[in-house]
């Protein structure tokens, strides 16, 4: 580049500081960064890399969990909330590791799954969220419910629920409410006689009082 690109470097630096080194194309434009200045940073061997369409990381090395989650929220758009295994891990509930970030988005929004981001459109966005900097997580019971609905291994389901319940992170009534309010696939299995045993002793129905 023949001359130093002119843009608000302090504003870019502040965004990168707050967003774990992640920034969007619209944010760079708002700071006055030109297309050529952005391309220069994203060039082969350059200091930045593309994480998702329109979402970049101001480093060329490995991507951290925090950076993936910030990128997922920025890609999904305002009002989006992280759920599933990523939210469980943040709430310190033991769950198998995965690089996929599940994000709840309002139902009318049209964005596609891509890379490490899986979008879950819903008309039932959580009323309460847990903020962590620029990232927001669903409550623990919602994270458990959203995670176990997609699991076919009841042993793995038991392990997740037991860990959350035994350590007081998840309350059974809250989990029952989440399952009753959402899709009924797992609830039907519980109603049919599949109980989860917490601590290897007393069986606990995930949905103790679902209507028949």
C-alpha positions in Angstrom: 0.0 0.0 0.0 1.5 3.3 -1.1 0.4 5.4 1.8 -0.9 4.7 5.3 -4.6 3.8 5.2 -6.7 6.4 7.0 -9.3 5.1 9.4 -10.1 5.4 13.1 -7.5 3.1 14.5 -8.4 3.7 18.1 -12.0 2.7 17.4 -10.9 -0.5 15.7 -8.5 -1.3 18.5 -11.3 -0.8 21.1 -13.6 -3.1 19.2 -10.9 -5.7 19.0 -10.2 -5.4 22.7 -13.9 -5.8 23.7 -14.6 -8.6 21.2 -11.6 -10.9 21.8 -9.9 -9.8 18.6 -13.0 -10.4 16.4 -14.6 -7.7 14.2 -17.2 -7.5 11.4 -17.0 -5.9 8.0 -19.7 -3.5 9.0 -17.8 -2.5 12.1 -14.6 -1.8 10.1 -16.6 0.3 7.6 -18.1 2.3 10.5 -14.5 3.0 11.6 -13.7 4.3 8.2 -11.6 1.3 7.0 -11.6 0.9 3.2 -12.0 -2.3 1.3 -8.4 -2.2 0.2 -7.2 -1.7 3.8 -9.3 -4.7 4.9 -8.1 -6.8 1.9 -4.5 -6.0 2.8 -5.0 -7.4 6.3 -6.7 -10.5 5.0 -4.2 -11.2 2.2 -2.4 -14.6 2.1 0.2 -14.4 4.9 -1.5 -11.3 6.3 -2.2 -10.5 10.0 -5.9 -11.2 9.9 -8.1 -14.2 8.9 -11.7 -14.8 7.9 -13.7 -16.7 10.5 -17.1 -16.5 9.0 -18.7 -14.5 6.2 -18.1 -10.9 7.1 -16.5 -11.8 10.4 -12.7 -11.6 10.9 -10.1 -12.3 13.5 -7.2 -9.9 13.9 -4.7 -12.8 14.3 -3.4 -15.5 12.0 -3.0 -18.3 14.5 -5.4 -20.8 16.2 -8.8 -19.7 17.1 -9.8 -19.9 20.8 -13.2 -20.9 22.2 -14.0 -17.4 23.2 -13.2 -16.1 19.7 -15.4 -18.6 18.1 -18.3 -17.7 20.4 -17.9 -14.0 19.8 -17.7 -14.6 16.0 -20.9 -16.8 16.2 -22.8 -14.0 18.0 -21.6 -11.3 15.6 -22.6 -13.5 12.6 -26.0 -14.4 14.0 -26.9 -10.8 14.7 -28.3 -8.7 17.5 -30.5 -10.5 20.1 -28.8 -13.9 19.4 -27.9 -16.1 22.4 -25.6 -19.1 22.7 -27.2 -22.4 23.8 -26.3 -26.1 23.6 -23.0 -27.6 24.6 -21.1 -24.2 24.4 -23.6 -22.7 27.0 -23.3 -25.9 29.2 -19.5 -25.5 29.2 -19.8 -21.9 30.2 -22.1 -22.8 33.0 -19.5 -25.4 34.1 -21.7 -28.4 33.3 -19.6 -31.3 31.9 -20.3 -32.0 28.3 -18.4 -33.6 25.5 -16.1 -31.1 23.7 -17.2 -29.7 20.4 -16.1 -26.8 18.2 -19.7 -26.2 17.1 -21.4 -23.2 18.6 -25.2 -23.4 18.7 -27.0 -20.0 18.6 -30.6 -19.2 19.2 -32.0 -16.6 16.8 -35.4 -15.1 16.5 -37.6 -17.1 14.1 -38.0 -14.6 11.3 -34.2 -14.1 10.9 -32.8 -15.7 7.8 -29.2 -16.8 8.2 -27.7 -20.2 7.3 -25.5 -22.5 9.3 -21.9 -22.2 8.3 -18.5 -23.4 9.6 -18.7 -23.8 13.3 -22.0 -22.0 13.7 -25.3 -23.8 14.0 -28.3 -21.5 14.1 -31.5 -22.6 15.9 -34.5 -20.4 14.9 -37.1 -20.1 17.6 -40.2 -18.2 18.6 -39.2 -18.8 22.2 -36.2 -16.7 22.9 -35.1 -16.8 26.6 -36.5 -14.0 28.8 -33.2 -14.0 30.8 -29.7 -14.3 29.5 -26.3 -14.5 31.1 -23.9 -11.9 29.6 -20.1 -12.4 29.3 -18.7 -9.4 27.6 -20.1 -9.4 24.1 -21.5 -12.9 24.3 -24.8 -14.0 25.9 -25.8 -17.5 27.1 -29.1 -19.1 27.8 -29.9 -20.2 31.4 -28.5 -23.6 32.4 -31.9 -25.5 32.2 -32.5 -24.2 28.6 -28.9 -25.2 27.7 -29.5 -28.7 29.0 -32.9 -29.0 27.3 -31.6 -27.7 23.9 -28.6 -30.1 24.2 -30.3 -33.3 25.1 -33.1 -33.0 22.6 -30.6 -33.8 19.9 -29.0 -36.8 21.6 -29.9 -40.4 21.1 -27.8 -41.8 23.8 -29.8 -41.8 27.1 -26.6 -42.6 29.1 -25.1 -39.3 27.8 -28.3 -37.5 28.6 -28.2 -38.9 32.2 -24.6 -37.7 32.6 -25.3 -34.2 31.6 -28.5 -33.8 33.7 -26.9 -35.5 36.7 -23.9 -33.2 36.6 -26.0 -30.1 36.4 -28.5 -31.2 39.1 -26.0 -32.7 41.6 -24.0 -29.5 41.6 -27.0 -27.3 42.0 -26.6 -25.6 38.6 -29.9 -27.0 37.2 -33.2 -27.3 39.0 -35.5 -30.1 38.0 -38.6 -28.0 37.8 -36.9 -25.5 35.5 -35.7 -28.3 33.3 -39.2 -29.8 33.2 -40.6 -26.5 32.2 -38.1 -26.1 29.4 -38.9 -29.6 28.0 -42.6 -29.1 28.3 -42.4 -25.7 26.4 -40.2 -27.0 23.6 -40.5 -29.8 21.0 -41.9 -32.9 22.6 -39.6 -35.6 21.2 -37.6 -36.2 24.4 -40.6 -35.5 26.6 -42.5 -38.3 24.9 -39.7 -40.7 25.5 -39.7 -39.7 29.2 -43.5 -40.1 29.4 -43.1 -43.5 27.8 -41.1 -44.7 30.8 -37.5 -43.4 30.2 -36.4 -42.0 33.5 -33.1 -40.4 34.3 -31.3 -41.5 37.4 -29.3 -38.9 39.2 -26.5 -40.1 41.3 -27.2 -43.8 40.5 -30.0 -44.0 43.0 -33.3 -42.3 42.8 -34.9 -42.1 39.3 -36.0 -38.6 38.4 -38.5 -37.9 35.6 -37.4 -35.0 33.5 -41.0 -34.1 33.0 -42.9 -35.0 36.2 -46.2 -33.4 35.4 -46.7 -33.1 31.6 -50.3 -33.1 30.5 -51.4 -36.5 29.0 
